[in-house]
Amino acid sequence: MSGIHVPRLAKGRGYKGPEHYGCYNTGMAPAIFHSRTGKYVVGPEIPCHDAMRAGMTLFAKVRIVNGTDPRRKVWILKSRKTAVSKFLVLCGAQIIENEKQRQAHKAAAQAAATGDLAAALALGDF
């Protein structure tokens, strides 16, 4: 992922990656934060905030916030290099998923234009 450059992060600051296709400010975009304790918190934006607020940076390396949903997994890491690497992996996965959604949207729009009612209804998902 040479296209994403993670800037230097002061304690208490973070950086957000790409959002889900068709969404903005959902709080589930990959994010990296430099917590006030000095550790790095990587994962979806809102679960990272929740983990830092709950003080989980002191107790665990990986934590699933708010239940057992694996999409809300948060990594607490000591080194910037490891944290940036994990963040770039999450961003890469999101970019691939966005491209799949973009192609499905394009296919549904083309099918709807030819009169396919199921495809026209599927457009509401995007």
C-alpha positions as CSV (number, residue, x, y, z in Angstrom):
1,M,0.0,0.0,0.0
2,S,2.4,2.7,-1.2
3,G,-0.5,5.0,-1.9
4,I,-1.3,5.7,1.7
5,H,1.1,7.7,3.8
6,V,0.5,7.7,7.6
7,P,1.7,11.0,9.0
8,R,3.5,11.3,12.3
9,L,0.9,11.1,15.1
10,A,1.1,13.1,18.3
11,K,-0.3,11.4,21.4
12,G,-4.1,11.6,21.4
13,R,-4.3,12.0,17.6
14,G,-5.2,9.6,14.8
15,Y,-5.6,9.0,11.1
16,K,-8.5,7.5,9.2
17,G,-8.4,5.3,6.1
18,P,-10.9,4.7,3.3
19,E,-14.6,4.5,4.2
20,H,-16.9,1.7,3.0
21,Y,-18.3,2.1,-0.5
22,G,-21.1,4.6,-0.7
23,C,-20.7,5.6,3.0
24,Y,-19.1,8.5,4.9
25,N,-18.5,9.1,8.6
26,T,-19.9,5.7,9.6
27,G,-17.2,5.2,12.2
28,M,-16.2,1.8,10.7
29,A,-13.3,3.0,8.4
30,P,-9.9,1.6,9.3
31,A,-8.1,4.0,11.7
32,I,-4.9,4.3,13.6
33,F,-4.5,6.3,16.8
34,H,-1.5,7.1,19.1
35,S,-3.1,6.8,22.5
36,R,-2.1,9.1,25.4
37,T,-0.5,6.0,27.0
38,G,2.0,5.8,24.1
39,K,0.6,2.7,22.5
40,Y,-1.0,2.6,19.1
41,V,-4.6,1.5,18.6
42,V,-5.6,0.1,15.2
43,G,-9.0,-1.0,13.9
44,P,-12.4,0.6,13.0
45,E,-12.7,4.2,14.1
46,I,-15.4,4.1,16.7
47,P,-14.3,0.8,18.4
48,C,-10.8,2.4,18.6
49,H,-12.3,5.4,20.4
50,D,-14.3,3.1,22.7
51,A,-11.2,1.0,23.5
52,M,-9.1,4.1,24.4
53,R,-12.0,5.6,26.4
54,A,-12.3,2.3,28.4
55,G,-8.6,2.2,29.1
56,M,-8.1,-1.1,27.3
57,T,-4.7,0.1,26.1
58,L,-3.4,-1.0,29.4
59,F,-4.7,-4.5,29.5
60,A,-4.7,-6.3,26.1
61,K,-3.1,-6.6,22.7
62,V,-6.3,-7.5,20.8
63,R,-9.8,-6.7,22.0
64,I,-13.2,-7.1,20.4
65,V,-15.2,-4.1,21.5
66,N,-19.0,-4.3,22.2
67,G,-19.6,-8.1,21.9
68,T,-18.1,-10.7,19.6
69,D,-18.4,-9.0,16.2
70,P,-15.0,-9.6,14.5
71,R,-15.5,-6.4,12.4
72,R,-15.1,-4.5,15.6
73,K,-11.7,-6.0,16.5
74,V,-9.1,-3.5,17.8
75,W,-5.4,-4.1,18.0
76,I,-3.3,-2.4,20.7
77,L,0.3,-2.3,19.6
78,K,3.5,-0.9,21.2
79,S,5.5,0.0,18.0
80,R,4.6,2.5,15.3
81,K,6.0,0.2,12.6
82,T,3.8,-2.7,13.5
83,A,0.7,-0.5,13.9
84,V,1.2,1.2,10.6
85,S,1.7,-2.2,8.9
86,K,-1.6,-3.5,10.4
87,F,-3.4,-0.3,9.4
88,L,-2.2,-0.6,5.8
89,V,-3.4,-4.2,5.7
90,L,-6.8,-3.1,6.9
91,C,-6.9,-0.2,4.3
92,G,-5.9,-2.6,1.5
93,A,-8.7,-5.0,2.5
94,Q,-11.2,-2.1,2.5
95,I,-10.0,-0.8,-0.9
96,I,-10.5,-4.3,-2.4
97,E,-13.9,-4.6,-0.9
98,N,-14.8,-1.1,-2.2
99,E,-13.8,-2.2,-5.7
100,K,-16.0,-5.3,-5.5
101,Q,-18.9,-3.2,-4.4
102,R,-18.3,-0.7,-7.1
103,Q,-18.4,-3.5,-9.7
104,A,-21.6,-4.9,-8.3
105,H,-23.2,-1.5,-8.3
106,K,-22.1,-0.9,-11.9
107,A,-23.5,-4.3,-13.0
108,A,-26.8,-3.7,-11.2
109,A,-27.2,-0.3,-12.8
110,Q,-26.6,-1.7,-16.2
111,A,-29.1,-4.6,-15.6
112,A,-31.6,-2.1,-14.2
113,A,-31.2,0.1,-17.3
114,T,-32.3,-2.9,-19.5
115,G,-35.4,-3.5,-17.5
116,D,-34.4,-6.0,-14.8
117,L,-36.6,-5.2,-11.8
118,A,-34.6,-7.3,-9.3
119,A,-31.5,-5.3,-10.3
120,A,-33.4,-2.0,-9.9
121,L,-34.4,-3.1,-6.4
122,A,-30.8,-4.1,-5.7
123,L,-29.6,-0.5,-6.5
124,G,-31.2,0.5,-3.2
125,D,-28.5,-1.4,-1.4
126,F,-25.9,1.0,-2.8
